[in-house]
Amino acid sequence: MLYRSTRNILSGVQSHIAIKTGMAPDGGLFVPEYIPKISETDILAMVNMSYKEIARVILSLYLDDYPEIDLTSFINEAYSPPRFPIYNPAPIHCLNDVVNILELWHGPTCAFKDIALQLLPRLLVKAVEMSGEHNETAILVATSGDTGKAAMEGFKDVKGTKVIVFYPEEGVSEIQKAQMITQQGDNVFAVGVHGNFDDAQSGVKAIFGDSEINRRLGRDGIKLSSANSINWGRLVPQIVYYFHAYASCMKLGKVNPGAKINFVVPTGNFGNILAAYYAFKMGLPVNKLICASNINNVLTDFISVGTYNSIRPFHKTISPSMDILISSNLERLLFDISGEDESYVTHLMERLKLTGAYTVSSNLRDNISEYFWGGYSTESSTLETISDIYREYGYLIDTHTAVGIDVYDKYVISTGDMTPTVITSTASPFKFCRSVAEAVIPNGIDAVIDEFKLIDLLSEKTGIAIPDGLKALEEKQAKHLITCQQNEMASVVENLLK
Ligand SMILES: *Cc1c(COP(=O)(O)O)cnc(C)c1O
């Protein structure tokens, strides 16, 4: 399996090089040169396979330059206690006859990012070893809140790596911030940027593209890489849980063997839902991929009219991990759906950079809506959904998952489709507990109590245990207190790496 760039200066790259490099040097993203197929028989056989076994099947198709024995041990290490529960890292909770919730937040930082970010450091360190280099790898991360913590946790004390996380100083929840600034490990750093996620992300991309900085760092034996979902090593572990979810649904009798299902994915940077698309293209029987947004609904508009317009007000919402106006991974979808037309993709991405917007051909738009349905949830209906689901089913969901469920309801109303559906639940409700508590604690909560006390209160009132990763956060000592402007990010990086 070889990889190429969506903008095509580079091709014929092995997966370990793609993972080590992060973003292609021509500004594009690495994609597989073809999408491998899994036969119906092999999918049916997954009913009797564990998560780790399914992970081995998928990973060895995409990462065939890695020795099989290493992939097996990486998977065993990543998806075992204490990182993930012993029985299953991605369990299904059946809400009713049609709707199943895929809980992806049983990892150490309580969001789905752990599933990829517990594996990526292992893949990356091995990639450096395979290429015979002795560089230190410096991983730059822009985060809307969850990736940063998951990357710090995944890479802490990993030899030969340093991680610098940039988060929007005012754009993450109290809990997300506390998780990052109290992180242990001498090789991981968190820096607050005065700006929003898009500012942090474009700052990081600018550093990757700056040949002067790369040359200076190279002289000191340092190479930059990325742990954002622009890195192929982030995406491929996410394909696994779509196959596993399908197998679980067959096992639970929720879907007949070989029958189609829908996936609903709360979406920001388009990474998670793109992994679902790859699973679909590999042969998983999917009816529709439902792309759920909050009021930063740039993707909803794009899917319905074919114009991607990022020039619009940026809203800070109660589902902050989806507060994104430039969804990087859409580039990979455009590449595949346009029939791998790299010059067209380059043209669209240049329009986006220059004008903040682009419009795809009506043909391409029609192809997209064959696979995808897009919708969004307002702040008040997100809260209502949390409270409805808790009242109706006694099941507690976070704000991002609530966006997914609310958009799914809109999908059913608009289409009447009753195909069995899996909704990906991307974070533990305790991670976004202010909004969750507001929605489910009937007498209202005192607005002044801090989020850490709310975690305890929410657990007390619902009888649901607090995940280990969120216990006693306020007692931990803050280690990372640097903040900067967007235009200072490059010098912060060089200073921290000295
Ligand atoms: C990152 C994140 C998302 C968005 O996922 P993308 O892959 O960026 O689309 C949704 N929910 C939560 C809780 C997240 O952390």
The ligand as an SDF file (V2000), in Angstrom:
LIG
                    3D

 15 15  0  0  0  0  0  0  0  0999 V2000
  -12.7580   16.1270   17.9180 C   0  0  0  0  0  0  0  0  0  0  0  0
  -14.1540   15.9300   18.3890 C   0  0  0  0  0  0  0  0  0  0  0  0
  -15.2420   15.9350   17.4850 C   0  0  0  0  0  0  0  0  0  0  0  0
  -15.0510   16.2090   16.0120 C   0  0  0  0  0  0  0  0  0  0  0  0
  -14.3520   15.1800   15.3570 O   0  0  0  0  0  0  0  0  0  0  0  0
  -13.6820   15.4590   13.9290 P   0  0  0  0  0  0  0  0  0  0  0  0
  -12.8950   14.2280   13.6320 O   0  0  0  0  0  0  0  0  0  0  0  0
  -12.8040   16.6580   14.1270 O   0  0  0  0  0  0  0  0  0  0  0  0
  -14.7710   15.7200   12.9720 O   0  0  0  0  0  0  0  0  0  0  0  0
  -16.4990   15.6730   17.9760 C   0  0  0  0  0  0  0  0  0  0  0  0
  -16.7010   15.4570   19.2930 N   0  0  0  0  0  0  0  0  0  0  0  0
  -15.6980   15.4630   20.1890 C   0  0  0  0  0  0  0  0  0  0  0  0
  -16.0080   15.2380   21.6200 C   0  0  0  0  0  0  0  0  0  0  0  0
  -14.3960   15.6850   19.7780 C   0  0  0  0  0  0  0  0  0  0  0  0
  -13.3960   15.6800   20.6670 O   0  0  0  0  0  0  0  0  0  0  0  0
  1  2  1  0
  2  3  1  0
  2 14  2  0
  3  4  1  0
  3 10  2  0
  4  5  1  0
  5  6  1  0
  6  7  2  0
  6  8  1  0
  6  9  1  0
 10 11  1  0
 11 12  2  0
 12 13  1  0
 12 14  1  0
 14 15  1  0
M  END
$$$$
